[in-house]
C-alpha cells in the first residue's frame, strides 16, 4: 500500500510512518492540512490517514475538498473527538472510517487494509506494481526482478528504486530523494545518496548490457530504458 498520513503531531506521524514502512508499505506524512491536501490531490495513494484537528486547513475541510475534486481515495479519520456526533460528521464529510484516539496500531493497520481492499483487486494491483522495460517492482510482495530474475534489495534500496520508478523518465534531484526516501528536510552534506545509488545500480545492472539508472550531471538521477534496450 501507498499511504499518506496527515497529522500535526510529529511524533505520532513518525511512529505511524515507521510502522507501515517496516511492514513493507510506502508511507509518508504531512504536518498540516494544506500540505496534506497538496500531496493527496494527485490521487496516487491507496489510503489517506487524516487527523481531524489540523493547522492551516482542518481535516474535514481537506476531505471535503478532495471529494469535490472527484478524488475517491479511501480516508481513515483519526481524532480525539470520538462521540457519535463527531464520527457522523466525519463520515458525512467524505471519510470512509473513523478511529478515535487513543488507538492500537494493530487496529489502525487492520482498518487501513480493509479500506485498501475495498478499492478492488485490479486497482490495487495496478497501483502497487511498476514495470519499466524489463524491470519490475511489486510493492505488495516487496519483490524486484529484471528480465524475470529476482533482485534482492535492502529496505532503503527498495524505497529508492520505488521512488525512481514512480518518476521514471523524470530527473529526480538529491533534494527530492532526501525528502521522500530519507525523510530529511535538510542536506546532511554526506554522500549517502551516491552510495545507495551505486549499490542499487550494481544490483540492477549485473549481467545486463543496458543500465537503468542514469546520472544527470549537476541535477540528479533518472531511471529510463536506453534506446536499443529491450522494452
PyMOL commands that place a pseudoatom at each C-alpha (Angstrom):
pseudoatom trace, name=CA, resn=UNK, resi=1, chain=A, elem=C, hetatm=0, pos=[0.000, 0.000, 0.000]
pseudoatom trace, name=CA, resn=UNK, resi=2, chain=A, elem=C, hetatm=0, pos=[0.974, 3.601, -0.510]
pseudoatom trace, name=CA, resn=UNK, resi=3, chain=A, elem=C, hetatm=0, pos=[-0.219, 5.626, 2.469]
pseudoatom trace, name=CA, resn=UNK, resi=4, chain=A, elem=C, hetatm=0, pos=[-0.294, 9.329, 3.269]
pseudoatom trace, name=CA, resn=UNK, resi=5, chain=A, elem=C, hetatm=0, pos=[-0.541, 10.334, 6.934]
pseudoatom trace, name=CA, resn=UNK, resi=6, chain=A, elem=C, hetatm=0, pos=[-1.744, 13.901, 7.546]
pseudoatom trace, name=CA, resn=UNK, resi=7, chain=A, elem=C, hetatm=0, pos=[-1.018, 14.504, 11.224]
pseudoatom trace, name=CA, resn=UNK, resi=8, chain=A, elem=C, hetatm=0, pos=[0.335, 17.579, 13.001]
pseudoatom trace, name=CA, resn=UNK, resi=9, chain=A, elem=C, hetatm=0, pos=[1.733, 15.593, 15.947]
pseudoatom trace, name=CA, resn=UNK, resi=10, chain=A, elem=C, hetatm=0, pos=[5.244, 14.941, 14.632]
pseudoatom trace, name=CA, resn=UNK, resi=11, chain=A, elem=C, hetatm=0, pos=[5.970, 12.045, 16.984]
pseudoatom trace, name=CA, resn=UNK, resi=12, chain=A, elem=C, hetatm=0, pos=[2.681, 10.316, 16.214]
pseudoatom trace, name=CA, resn=UNK, resi=13, chain=A, elem=C, hetatm=0, pos=[3.133, 10.758, 12.460]
pseudoatom trace, name=CA, resn=UNK, resi=14, chain=A, elem=C, hetatm=0, pos=[6.714, 9.452, 12.588]
pseudoatom trace, name=CA, resn=UNK, resi=15, chain=A, elem=C, hetatm=0, pos=[5.586, 6.408, 14.561]
pseudoatom trace, name=CA, resn=UNK, resi=16, chain=A, elem=C, hetatm=0, pos=[2.813, 5.540, 12.095]
pseudoatom trace, name=CA, resn=UNK, resi=17, chain=A, elem=C, hetatm=0, pos=[5.012, 6.051, 9.045]
pseudoatom trace, name=CA, resn=UNK, resi=18, chain=A, elem=C, hetatm=0, pos=[7.839, 3.977, 10.536]
pseudoatom trace, name=CA, resn=UNK, resi=19, chain=A, elem=C, hetatm=0, pos=[5.476, 1.147, 11.477]
pseudoatom trace, name=CA, resn=UNK, resi=20, chain=A, elem=C, hetatm=0, pos=[3.965, 0.939, 7.992]
pseudoatom trace, name=CA, resn=UNK, resi=21, chain=A, elem=C, hetatm=0, pos=[7.373, 1.066, 6.314]
pseudoatom trace, name=CA, resn=UNK, resi=22, chain=A, elem=C, hetatm=0, pos=[8.658, -1.753, 8.495]
pseudoatom trace, name=CA, resn=UNK, resi=23, chain=A, elem=C, hetatm=0, pos=[5.800, -3.826, 7.086]
pseudoatom trace, name=CA, resn=UNK, resi=24, chain=A, elem=C, hetatm=0, pos=[6.944, -3.052, 3.546]
pseudoatom trace, name=CA, resn=UNK, resi=25, chain=A, elem=C, hetatm=0, pos=[4.425, -0.347, 2.717]
pseudoatom trace, name=CA, resn=UNK, resi=26, chain=A, elem=C, hetatm=0, pos=[5.233, 3.048, 1.223]
pseudoatom trace, name=CA, resn=UNK, resi=27, chain=A, elem=C, hetatm=0, pos=[4.232, 5.728, 3.719]
pseudoatom trace, name=CA, resn=UNK, resi=28, chain=A, elem=C, hetatm=0, pos=[4.872, 9.447, 4.002]
pseudoatom trace, name=CA, resn=UNK, resi=29, chain=A, elem=C, hetatm=0, pos=[3.440, 12.272, 6.062]
pseudoatom trace, name=CA, resn=UNK, resi=30, chain=A, elem=C, hetatm=0, pos=[2.389, 15.910, 6.016]
pseudoatom trace, name=CA, resn=UNK, resi=31, chain=A, elem=C, hetatm=0, pos=[2.238, 18.117, 9.105]
pseudoatom trace, name=CA, resn=UNK, resi=32, chain=A, elem=C, hetatm=0, pos=[-0.660, 20.396, 8.205]
pseudoatom trace, name=CA, resn=UNK, resi=33, chain=A, elem=C, hetatm=0, pos=[-3.848, 20.383, 6.180]
pseudoatom trace, name=CA, resn=UNK, resi=34, chain=A, elem=C, hetatm=0, pos=[-2.609, 22.489, 3.277]
pseudoatom trace, name=CA, resn=UNK, resi=35, chain=A, elem=C, hetatm=0, pos=[0.490, 20.376, 2.651]
pseudoatom trace, name=CA, resn=UNK, resi=36, chain=A, elem=C, hetatm=0, pos=[-1.540, 17.207, 3.076]
pseudoatom trace, name=CA, resn=UNK, resi=37, chain=A, elem=C, hetatm=0, pos=[-4.167, 18.398, 0.620]
pseudoatom trace, name=CA, resn=UNK, resi=38, chain=A, elem=C, hetatm=0, pos=[-1.475, 19.245, -1.944]
pseudoatom trace, name=CA, resn=UNK, resi=39, chain=A, elem=C, hetatm=0, pos=[0.052, 15.767, -1.674]
pseudoatom trace, name=CA, resn=UNK, resi=40, chain=A, elem=C, hetatm=0, pos=[-3.285, 13.940, -1.662]
pseudoatom trace, name=CA, resn=UNK, resi=41, chain=A, elem=C, hetatm=0, pos=[-4.579, 15.842, -4.683]
pseudoatom trace, name=CA, resn=UNK, resi=42, chain=A, elem=C, hetatm=0, pos=[-2.620, 13.730, -7.161]
pseudoatom trace, name=CA, resn=UNK, resi=43, chain=A, elem=C, hetatm=0, pos=[-4.740, 10.723, -6.149]
pseudoatom trace, name=CA, resn=UNK, resi=44, chain=A, elem=C, hetatm=0, pos=[-1.740, 8.389, -6.130]
pseudoatom trace, name=CA, resn=UNK, resi=45, chain=A, elem=C, hetatm=0, pos=[-2.303, 6.944, -2.633]
pseudoatom trace, name=CA, resn=UNK, resi=46, chain=A, elem=C, hetatm=0, pos=[-4.140, 3.776, -1.673]
pseudoatom trace, name=CA, resn=UNK, resi=47, chain=A, elem=C, hetatm=0, pos=[-5.298, 5.173, 1.680]
pseudoatom trace, name=CA, resn=UNK, resi=48, chain=A, elem=C, hetatm=0, pos=[-5.240, 8.572, 3.402]
pseudoatom trace, name=CA, resn=UNK, resi=49, chain=A, elem=C, hetatm=0, pos=[-4.983, 8.703, 7.210]
pseudoatom trace, name=CA, resn=UNK, resi=50, chain=A, elem=C, hetatm=0, pos=[-6.126, 12.165, 8.276]
pseudoatom trace, name=CA, resn=UNK, resi=51, chain=A, elem=C, hetatm=0, pos=[-6.179, 13.723, 11.723]
pseudoatom trace, name=CA, resn=UNK, resi=52, chain=A, elem=C, hetatm=0, pos=[-9.300, 15.820, 12.227]
pseudoatom trace, name=CA, resn=UNK, resi=53, chain=A, elem=C, hetatm=0, pos=[-7.639, 18.699, 14.099]
pseudoatom trace, name=CA, resn=UNK, resi=54, chain=A, elem=C, hetatm=0, pos=[-5.020, 20.151, 11.754]
pseudoatom trace, name=CA, resn=UNK, resi=55, chain=A, elem=C, hetatm=0, pos=[-3.368, 23.579, 11.399]
pseudoatom trace, name=CA, resn=UNK, resi=56, chain=A, elem=C, hetatm=0, pos=[-3.876, 25.715, 8.272]
pseudoatom trace, name=CA, resn=UNK, resi=57, chain=A, elem=C, hetatm=0, pos=[-6.740, 23.532, 6.991]
pseudoatom trace, name=CA, resn=UNK, resi=58, chain=A, elem=C, hetatm=0, pos=[-8.714, 21.193, 9.244]
pseudoatom trace, name=CA, resn=UNK, resi=59, chain=A, elem=C, hetatm=0, pos=[-9.081, 17.521, 8.393]
pseudoatom trace, name=CA, resn=UNK, resi=60, chain=A, elem=C, hetatm=0, pos=[-12.749, 17.614, 7.422]
pseudoatom trace, name=CA, resn=UNK, resi=61, chain=A, elem=C, hetatm=0, pos=[-12.098, 20.530, 5.057]
pseudoatom trace, name=CA, resn=UNK, resi=62, chain=A, elem=C, hetatm=0, pos=[-9.255, 18.553, 3.461]
pseudoatom trace, name=CA, resn=UNK, resi=63, chain=A, elem=C, hetatm=0, pos=[-11.599, 15.611, 2.887]
pseudoatom trace, name=CA, resn=UNK, resi=64, chain=A, elem=C, hetatm=0, pos=[-14.431, 17.751, 1.508]
pseudoatom trace, name=CA, resn=UNK, resi=65, chain=A, elem=C, hetatm=0, pos=[-12.057, 19.498, -0.902]
pseudoatom trace, name=CA, resn=UNK, resi=66, chain=A, elem=C, hetatm=0, pos=[-10.691, 16.180, -2.154]
pseudoatom trace, name=CA, resn=UNK, resi=67, chain=A, elem=C, hetatm=0, pos=[-14.166, 14.770, -2.696]
pseudoatom trace, name=CA, resn=UNK, resi=68, chain=A, elem=C, hetatm=0, pos=[-15.224, 17.922, -4.562]
pseudoatom trace, name=CA, resn=UNK, resi=69, chain=A, elem=C, hetatm=0, pos=[-12.297, 17.286, -6.919]
pseudoatom trace, name=CA, resn=UNK, resi=70, chain=A, elem=C, hetatm=0, pos=[-13.563, 13.780, -7.547]
pseudoatom trace, name=CA, resn=UNK, resi=71, chain=A, elem=C, hetatm=0, pos=[-10.711, 12.120, -5.660]
pseudoatom trace, name=CA, resn=UNK, resi=72, chain=A, elem=C, hetatm=0, pos=[-12.133, 8.927, -4.160]
pseudoatom trace, name=CA, resn=UNK, resi=73, chain=A, elem=C, hetatm=0, pos=[-9.061, 7.697, -2.260]
pseudoatom trace, name=CA, resn=UNK, resi=74, chain=A, elem=C, hetatm=0, pos=[-10.303, 5.970, 0.938]
pseudoatom trace, name=CA, resn=UNK, resi=75, chain=A, elem=C, hetatm=0, pos=[-9.908, 8.118, 4.061]
pseudoatom trace, name=CA, resn=UNK, resi=76, chain=A, elem=C, hetatm=0, pos=[-9.450, 6.944, 7.632]
pseudoatom trace, name=CA, resn=UNK, resi=77, chain=A, elem=C, hetatm=0, pos=[-10.065, 9.788, 10.083]
pseudoatom trace, name=CA, resn=UNK, resi=78, chain=A, elem=C, hetatm=0, pos=[-8.112, 9.915, 13.340]
pseudoatom trace, name=CA, resn=UNK, resi=79, chain=A, elem=C, hetatm=0, pos=[-9.455, 12.122, 16.101]
pseudoatom trace, name=CA, resn=UNK, resi=80, chain=A, elem=C, hetatm=0, pos=[-9.573, 12.701, 19.827]
pseudoatom trace, name=CA, resn=UNK, resi=81, chain=A, elem=C, hetatm=0, pos=[-13.227, 13.629, 19.193]
pseudoatom trace, name=CA, resn=UNK, resi=82, chain=A, elem=C, hetatm=0, pos=[-14.847, 10.242, 19.488]
pseudoatom trace, name=CA, resn=UNK, resi=83, chain=A, elem=C, hetatm=0, pos=[-18.505, 10.913, 20.260]
pseudoatom trace, name=CA, resn=UNK, resi=84, chain=A, elem=C, hetatm=0, pos=[-21.203, 9.612, 17.919]
pseudoatom trace, name=CA, resn=UNK, resi=85, chain=A, elem=C, hetatm=0, pos=[-21.949, 13.094, 16.533]
pseudoatom trace, name=CA, resn=UNK, resi=86, chain=A, elem=C, hetatm=0, pos=[-18.228, 13.618, 15.812]
pseudoatom trace, name=CA, resn=UNK, resi=87, chain=A, elem=C, hetatm=0, pos=[-17.995, 10.330, 13.924]
pseudoatom trace, name=CA, resn=UNK, resi=88, chain=A, elem=C, hetatm=0, pos=[-21.126, 11.098, 11.947]
pseudoatom trace, name=CA, resn=UNK, resi=89, chain=A, elem=C, hetatm=0, pos=[-19.743, 14.499, 10.900]
pseudoatom trace, name=CA, resn=UNK, resi=90, chain=A, elem=C, hetatm=0, pos=[-16.507, 12.862, 9.778]
pseudoatom trace, name=CA, resn=UNK, resi=91, chain=A, elem=C, hetatm=0, pos=[-18.268, 10.239, 7.685]
pseudoatom trace, name=CA, resn=UNK, resi=92, chain=A, elem=C, hetatm=0, pos=[-20.639, 12.780, 6.162]
pseudoatom trace, name=CA, resn=UNK, resi=93, chain=A, elem=C, hetatm=0, pos=[-17.671, 14.961, 5.192]
pseudoatom trace, name=CA, resn=UNK, resi=94, chain=A, elem=C, hetatm=0, pos=[-16.475, 12.095, 2.993]
pseudoatom trace, name=CA, resn=UNK, resi=95, chain=A, elem=C, hetatm=0, pos=[-14.487, 9.919, 5.372]
pseudoatom trace, name=CA, resn=UNK, resi=96, chain=A, elem=C, hetatm=0, pos=[-14.711, 6.152, 4.958]
pseudoatom trace, name=CA, resn=UNK, resi=97, chain=A, elem=C, hetatm=0, pos=[-13.823, 5.147, 8.514]
pseudoatom trace, name=CA, resn=UNK, resi=98, chain=A, elem=C, hetatm=0, pos=[-13.278, 6.869, 11.861]
pseudoatom trace, name=CA, resn=UNK, resi=99, chain=A, elem=C, hetatm=0, pos=[-10.843, 5.781, 14.560]
pseudoatom trace, name=CA, resn=UNK, resi=100, chain=A, elem=C, hetatm=0, pos=[-10.918, 7.642, 17.904]
pseudoatom trace, name=CA, resn=UNK, resi=101, chain=A, elem=C, hetatm=0, pos=[-7.695, 8.352, 19.791]
pseudoatom trace, name=CA, resn=UNK, resi=102, chain=A, elem=C, hetatm=0, pos=[-6.024, 6.672, 21.585]
pseudoatom trace, name=CA, resn=UNK, resi=103, chain=A, elem=C, hetatm=0, pos=[-5.826, 3.584, 19.378]
pseudoatom trace, name=CA, resn=UNK, resi=104, chain=A, elem=C, hetatm=0, pos=[-3.682, 0.488, 18.903]
pseudoatom trace, name=CA, resn=UNK, resi=105, chain=A, elem=C, hetatm=0, pos=[-1.564, 0.361, 15.745]
pseudoatom trace, name=CA, resn=UNK, resi=106, chain=A, elem=C, hetatm=0, pos=[-2.843, -3.165, 15.066]
pseudoatom trace, name=CA, resn=UNK, resi=107, chain=A, elem=C, hetatm=0, pos=[-6.363, -1.755, 14.701]
pseudoatom trace, name=CA, resn=UNK, resi=108, chain=A, elem=C, hetatm=0, pos=[-5.142, 1.139, 12.569]
pseudoatom trace, name=CA, resn=UNK, resi=109, chain=A, elem=C, hetatm=0, pos=[-3.370, -1.355, 10.291]
pseudoatom trace, name=CA, resn=UNK, resi=110, chain=A, elem=C, hetatm=0, pos=[-6.416, -3.619, 10.019]
pseudoatom trace, name=CA, resn=UNK, resi=111, chain=A, elem=C, hetatm=0, pos=[-8.742, -0.745, 9.180]
pseudoatom trace, name=CA, resn=UNK, resi=112, chain=A, elem=C, hetatm=0, pos=[-6.279, 0.605, 6.605]
pseudoatom trace, name=CA, resn=UNK, resi=113, chain=A, elem=C, hetatm=0, pos=[-6.015, -2.801, 4.932]
pseudoatom trace, name=CA, resn=UNK, resi=114, chain=A, elem=C, hetatm=0, pos=[-9.800, -3.081, 4.757]
pseudoatom trace, name=CA, resn=UNK, resi=115, chain=A, elem=C, hetatm=0, pos=[-10.067, 0.322, 3.074]
pseudoatom trace, name=CA, resn=UNK, resi=116, chain=A, elem=C, hetatm=0, pos=[-7.374, -0.599, 0.553]
pseudoatom trace, name=CA, resn=UNK, resi=117, chain=A, elem=C, hetatm=0, pos=[-9.127, -3.862, -0.308]
pseudoatom trace, name=CA, resn=UNK, resi=118, chain=A, elem=C, hetatm=0, pos=[-12.355, -2.006, -0.989]
pseudoatom trace, name=CA, resn=UNK, resi=119, chain=A, elem=C, hetatm=0, pos=[-10.674, -0.297, -3.904]
pseudoatom trace, name=CA, resn=UNK, resi=120, chain=A, elem=C, hetatm=0, pos=[-10.793, -3.587, -5.754]
pseudoatom trace, name=CA, resn=UNK, resi=121, chain=A, elem=C, hetatm=0, pos=[-8.111, -6.131, -6.532]
pseudoatom trace, name=CA, resn=UNK, resi=122, chain=A, elem=C, hetatm=0, pos=[-7.457, -4.856, -10.044]
pseudoatom trace, name=CA, resn=UNK, resi=123, chain=A, elem=C, hetatm=0, pos=[-6.964, -1.257, -8.911]
pseudoatom trace, name=CA, resn=UNK, resi=124, chain=A, elem=C, hetatm=0, pos=[-4.669, -2.269, -6.054]
pseudoatom trace, name=CA, resn=UNK, resi=125, chain=A, elem=C, hetatm=0, pos=[-2.593, -4.478, -8.339]
pseudoatom trace, name=CA, resn=UNK, resi=126, chain=A, elem=C, hetatm=0, pos=[-2.166, -1.688, -10.881]
pseudoatom trace, name=CA, resn=UNK, resi=127, chain=A, elem=C, hetatm=0, pos=[-1.188, 0.912, -8.305]
pseudoatom trace, name=CA, resn=UNK, resi=128, chain=A, elem=C, hetatm=0, pos=[1.255, -1.305, -6.426]
pseudoatom trace, name=CA, resn=UNK, resi=129, chain=A, elem=C, hetatm=0, pos=[3.241, -2.760, -9.312]
pseudoatom trace, name=CA, resn=UNK, resi=130, chain=A, elem=C, hetatm=0, pos=[5.622, -0.811, -11.553]
pseudoatom trace, name=CA, resn=UNK, resi=131, chain=A, elem=C, hetatm=0, pos=[7.242, -2.044, -14.746]
pseudoatom trace, name=CA, resn=UNK, resi=132, chain=A, elem=C, hetatm=0, pos=[9.867, -0.119, -16.733]
pseudoatom trace, name=CA, resn=UNK, resi=133, chain=A, elem=C, hetatm=0, pos=[11.330, -2.079, -19.622]
pseudoatom trace, name=CA, resn=UNK, resi=134, chain=A, elem=C, hetatm=0, pos=[12.338, -5.477, -18.228]
pseudoatom trace, name=CA, resn=UNK, resi=135, chain=A, elem=C, hetatm=0, pos=[12.491, -4.134, -14.658]
pseudoatom trace, name=CA, resn=UNK, resi=136, chain=A, elem=C, hetatm=0, pos=[9.524, -4.852, -12.384]
pseudoatom trace, name=CA, resn=UNK, resi=137, chain=A, elem=C, hetatm=0, pos=[8.785, -3.854, -8.786]
pseudoatom trace, name=CA, resn=UNK, resi=138, chain=A, elem=C, hetatm=0, pos=[5.924, -5.330, -6.763]
pseudoatom trace, name=CA, resn=UNK, resi=139, chain=A, elem=C, hetatm=0, pos=[5.226, -3.272, -3.645]
pseudoatom trace, name=CA, resn=UNK, resi=140, chain=A, elem=C, hetatm=0, pos=[2.809, -5.727, -2.072]
pseudoatom trace, name=CA, resn=UNK, resi=141, chain=A, elem=C, hetatm=0, pos=[5.148, -8.714, -2.429]
pseudoatom trace, name=CA, resn=UNK, resi=142, chain=A, elem=C, hetatm=0, pos=[8.167, -6.451, -1.796]
pseudoatom trace, name=CA, resn=UNK, resi=143, chain=A, elem=C, hetatm=0, pos=[9.987, -8.018, -4.758]
pseudoatom trace, name=CA, resn=UNK, resi=144, chain=A, elem=C, hetatm=0, pos=[12.083, -6.676, -7.621]
pseudoatom trace, name=CA, resn=UNK, resi=145, chain=A, elem=C, hetatm=0, pos=[13.022, -8.562, -10.773]
pseudoatom trace, name=CA, resn=UNK, resi=146, chain=A, elem=C, hetatm=0, pos=[14.696, -7.810, -14.071]
pseudoatom trace, name=CA, resn=UNK, resi=147, chain=A, elem=C, hetatm=0, pos=[14.055, -9.989, -17.092]
pseudoatom trace, name=CA, resn=UNK, resi=148, chain=A, elem=C, hetatm=0, pos=[12.474, -12.488, -14.715]
pseudoatom trace, name=CA, resn=UNK, resi=149, chain=A, elem=C, hetatm=0, pos=[15.496, -12.661, -12.394]
pseudoatom trace, name=CA, resn=UNK, resi=150, chain=A, elem=C, hetatm=0, pos=[14.831, -11.799, -8.758]
pseudoatom trace, name=CA, resn=UNK, resi=151, chain=A, elem=C, hetatm=0, pos=[16.962, -8.980, -7.330]
pseudoatom trace, name=CA, resn=UNK, resi=152, chain=A, elem=C, hetatm=0, pos=[17.123, -8.912, -3.505]
pseudoatom trace, name=CA, resn=UNK, resi=153, chain=A, elem=C, hetatm=0, pos=[17.211, -5.358, -2.136]
pseudoatom trace, name=CA, resn=UNK, resi=154, chain=A, elem=C, hetatm=0, pos=[17.638, -3.852, 1.302]
pseudoatom trace, name=CA, resn=UNK, resi=155, chain=A, elem=C, hetatm=0, pos=[14.623, -1.795, 2.548]
pseudoatom trace, name=CA, resn=UNK, resi=156, chain=A, elem=C, hetatm=0, pos=[16.254, 1.556, 1.744]
pseudoatom trace, name=CA, resn=UNK, resi=157, chain=A, elem=C, hetatm=0, pos=[17.310, 0.356, -1.709]
pseudoatom trace, name=CA, resn=UNK, resi=158, chain=A, elem=C, hetatm=0, pos=[13.744, -0.814, -2.331]
pseudoatom trace, name=CA, resn=UNK, resi=159, chain=A, elem=C, hetatm=0, pos=[12.323, 2.587, -1.365]
pseudoatom trace, name=CA, resn=UNK, resi=160, chain=A, elem=C, hetatm=0, pos=[14.909, 4.347, -3.531]
pseudoatom trace, name=CA, resn=UNK, resi=161, chain=A, elem=C, hetatm=0, pos=[14.067, 2.220, -6.545]
pseudoatom trace, name=CA, resn=UNK, resi=162, chain=A, elem=C, hetatm=0, pos=[10.340, 2.596, -5.969]
pseudoatom trace, name=CA, resn=UNK, resi=163, chain=A, elem=C, hetatm=0, pos=[10.662, 6.379, -5.940]
pseudoatom trace, name=CA, resn=UNK, resi=164, chain=A, elem=C, hetatm=0, pos=[12.755, 6.359, -9.115]
pseudoatom trace, name=CA, resn=UNK, resi=165, chain=A, elem=C, hetatm=0, pos=[10.257, 4.051, -10.858]
pseudoatom trace, name=CA, resn=UNK, resi=166, chain=A, elem=C, hetatm=0, pos=[7.308, 6.224, -9.822]
pseudoatom trace, name=CA, resn=UNK, resi=167, chain=A, elem=C, hetatm=0, pos=[9.114, 9.092, -11.550]
pseudoatom trace, name=CA, resn=UNK, resi=168, chain=A, elem=C, hetatm=0, pos=[10.546, 7.112, -14.461]
pseudoatom trace, name=CA, resn=UNK, resi=169, chain=A, elem=C, hetatm=0, pos=[11.794, 9.316, -17.265]
pseudoatom trace, name=CA, resn=UNK, resi=170, chain=A, elem=C, hetatm=0, pos=[11.963, 12.352, -14.975]
pseudoatom trace, name=CA, resn=UNK, resi=171, chain=A, elem=C, hetatm=0, pos=[15.070, 13.851, -13.397]
pseudoatom trace, name=CA, resn=UNK, resi=172, chain=A, elem=C, hetatm=0, pos=[14.953, 13.201, -9.640]
pseudoatom trace, name=CA, resn=UNK, resi=173, chain=A, elem=C, hetatm=0, pos=[17.060, 15.625, -7.608]
pseudoatom trace, name=CA, resn=UNK, resi=174, chain=A, elem=C, hetatm=0, pos=[19.057, 14.977, -4.441]
pseudoatom trace, name=CA, resn=UNK, resi=175, chain=A, elem=C, hetatm=0, pos=[16.601, 17.139, -2.516]
pseudoatom trace, name=CA, resn=UNK, resi=176, chain=A, elem=C, hetatm=0, pos=[13.662, 15.029, -3.694]
pseudoatom trace, name=CA, resn=UNK, resi=177, chain=A, elem=C, hetatm=0, pos=[15.433, 11.836, -2.649]
pseudoatom trace, name=CA, resn=UNK, resi=178, chain=A, elem=C, hetatm=0, pos=[16.461, 13.245, 0.719]
pseudoatom trace, name=CA, resn=UNK, resi=179, chain=A, elem=C, hetatm=0, pos=[12.892, 14.299, 1.489]
pseudoatom trace, name=CA, resn=UNK, resi=180, chain=A, elem=C, hetatm=0, pos=[10.958, 11.313, 0.159]
pseudoatom trace, name=CA, resn=UNK, resi=181, chain=A, elem=C, hetatm=0, pos=[13.350, 8.382, 0.685]
pseudoatom trace, name=CA, resn=UNK, resi=182, chain=A, elem=C, hetatm=0, pos=[15.403, 9.501, 3.699]
pseudoatom trace, name=CA, resn=UNK, resi=183, chain=A, elem=C, hetatm=0, pos=[12.847, 11.836, 5.325]
pseudoatom trace, name=CA, resn=UNK, resi=184, chain=A, elem=C, hetatm=0, pos=[15.464, 14.588, 5.593]
pseudoatom trace, name=CA, resn=UNK, resi=185, chain=A, elem=C, hetatm=0, pos=[14.273, 18.153, 5.094]
pseudoatom trace, name=CA, resn=UNK, resi=186, chain=A, elem=C, hetatm=0, pos=[17.829, 19.434, 5.068]
pseudoatom trace, name=CA, resn=UNK, resi=187, chain=A, elem=C, hetatm=0, pos=[21.009, 18.385, 3.302]
pseudoatom trace, name=CA, resn=UNK, resi=188, chain=A, elem=C, hetatm=0, pos=[23.175, 16.358, 5.729]
pseudoatom trace, name=CA, resn=UNK, resi=189, chain=A, elem=C, hetatm=0, pos=[26.184, 17.006, 3.468]
pseudoatom trace, name=CA, resn=UNK, resi=190, chain=A, elem=C, hetatm=0, pos=[27.003, 13.318, 3.127]
pseudoatom trace, name=CA, resn=UNK, resi=191, chain=A, elem=C, hetatm=0, pos=[27.362, 11.005, 0.142]
pseudoatom trace, name=CA, resn=UNK, resi=192, chain=A, elem=C, hetatm=0, pos=[24.615, 8.683, 1.405]
pseudoatom trace, name=CA, resn=UNK, resi=193, chain=A, elem=C, hetatm=0, pos=[22.595, 9.066, -1.813]
pseudoatom trace, name=CA, resn=UNK, resi=194, chain=A, elem=C, hetatm=0, pos=[25.567, 8.391, -4.080]
pseudoatom trace, name=CA, resn=UNK, resi=195, chain=A, elem=C, hetatm=0, pos=[26.474, 5.280, -2.088]
pseudoatom trace, name=CA, resn=UNK, resi=196, chain=A, elem=C, hetatm=0, pos=[22.964, 3.844, -2.230]
pseudoatom trace, name=CA, resn=UNK, resi=197, chain=A, elem=C, hetatm=0, pos=[22.507, 4.667, -5.918]
pseudoatom trace, name=CA, resn=UNK, resi=198, chain=A, elem=C, hetatm=0, pos=[25.836, 2.989, -6.685]
pseudoatom trace, name=CA, resn=UNK, resi=199, chain=A, elem=C, hetatm=0, pos=[24.830, -0.154, -4.783]
pseudoatom trace, name=CA, resn=UNK, resi=200, chain=A, elem=C, hetatm=0, pos=[21.430, -0.210, -6.431]
pseudoatom trace, name=CA, resn=UNK, resi=201, chain=A, elem=C, hetatm=0, pos=[22.972, 0.156, -9.875]
pseudoatom trace, name=CA, resn=UNK, resi=202, chain=A, elem=C, hetatm=0, pos=[25.314, -2.729, -9.165]
pseudoatom trace, name=CA, resn=UNK, resi=203, chain=A, elem=C, hetatm=0, pos=[22.400, -4.984, -8.322]
pseudoatom trace, name=CA, resn=UNK, resi=204, chain=A, elem=C, hetatm=0, pos=[20.110, -3.875, -11.162]
pseudoatom trace, name=CA, resn=UNK, resi=205, chain=A, elem=C, hetatm=0, pos=[22.691, -3.886, -13.943]
pseudoatom trace, name=CA, resn=UNK, resi=206, chain=A, elem=C, hetatm=0, pos=[24.704, -7.002, -13.090]
pseudoatom trace, name=CA, resn=UNK, resi=207, chain=A, elem=C, hetatm=0, pos=[24.674, -9.233, -16.163]
pseudoatom trace, name=CA, resn=UNK, resi=208, chain=A, elem=C, hetatm=0, pos=[22.855, -6.693, -18.348]
pseudoatom trace, name=CA, resn=UNK, resi=209, chain=A, elem=C, hetatm=0, pos=[24.251, -4.550, -21.141]
pseudoatom trace, name=CA, resn=UNK, resi=210, chain=A, elem=C, hetatm=0, pos=[21.950, -1.578, -20.624]
pseudoatom trace, name=CA, resn=UNK, resi=211, chain=A, elem=C, hetatm=0, pos=[21.922, 0.424, -17.368]
pseudoatom trace, name=CA, resn=UNK, resi=212, chain=A, elem=C, hetatm=0, pos=[18.623, 1.584, -15.874]
pseudoatom trace, name=CA, resn=UNK, resi=213, chain=A, elem=C, hetatm=0, pos=[19.714, 4.468, -13.611]
pseudoatom trace, name=CA, resn=UNK, resi=214, chain=A, elem=C, hetatm=0, pos=[21.490, 7.377, -15.271]
pseudoatom trace, name=CA, resn=UNK, resi=215, chain=A, elem=C, hetatm=0, pos=[23.267, 10.326, -13.674]
pseudoatom trace, name=CA, resn=UNK, resi=216, chain=A, elem=C, hetatm=0, pos=[22.254, 13.776, -14.897]
pseudoatom trace, name=CA, resn=UNK, resi=217, chain=A, elem=C, hetatm=0, pos=[25.328, 15.800, -14.040]
pseudoatom trace, name=CA, resn=UNK, resi=218, chain=A, elem=C, hetatm=0, pos=[24.570, 18.698, -11.739]
pseudoatom trace, name=CA, resn=UNK, resi=219, chain=A, elem=C, hetatm=0, pos=[20.896, 17.712, -11.410]
pseudoatom trace, name=CA, resn=UNK, resi=220, chain=A, elem=C, hetatm=0, pos=[20.323, 14.206, -10.079]
pseudoatom trace, name=CA, resn=UNK, resi=221, chain=A, elem=C, hetatm=0, pos=[19.276, 10.859, -11.498]
pseudoatom trace, name=CA, resn=UNK, resi=222, chain=A, elem=C, hetatm=0, pos=[16.788, 9.483, -13.982]
pseudoatom trace, name=CA, resn=UNK, resi=223, chain=A, elem=C, hetatm=0, pos=[15.525, 5.932, -14.430]
pseudoatom trace, name=CA, resn=UNK, resi=224, chain=A, elem=C, hetatm=0, pos=[14.841, 5.091, -18.048]
pseudoatom trace, name=CA, resn=UNK, resi=225, chain=A, elem=C, hetatm=0, pos=[15.312, 2.387, -20.659]
pseudoatom trace, name=CA, resn=UNK, resi=226, chain=A, elem=C, hetatm=0, pos=[18.202, 3.095, -23.047]
pseudoatom trace, name=CA, resn=UNK, resi=227, chain=A, elem=C, hetatm=0, pos=[17.470, 3.206, -26.735]
pseudoatom trace, name=CA, resn=UNK, resi=228, chain=A, elem=C, hetatm=0, pos=[18.142, -0.232, -28.154]
pseudoatom trace, name=CA, resn=UNK, resi=229, chain=A, elem=C, hetatm=0, pos=[17.327, -1.955, -24.870]
pseudoatom trace, name=CA, resn=UNK, resi=230, chain=A, elem=C, hetatm=0, pos=[14.545, -4.479, -24.753]
pseudoatom trace, name=CA, resn=UNK, resi=231, chain=A, elem=C, hetatm=0, pos=[11.189, -2.995, -23.774]
for i in range(1, 231): cmd.bond("trace and resi %d" % i, "trace and resi %d" % (i + 1))
show_as sticks, trace
zoom trace
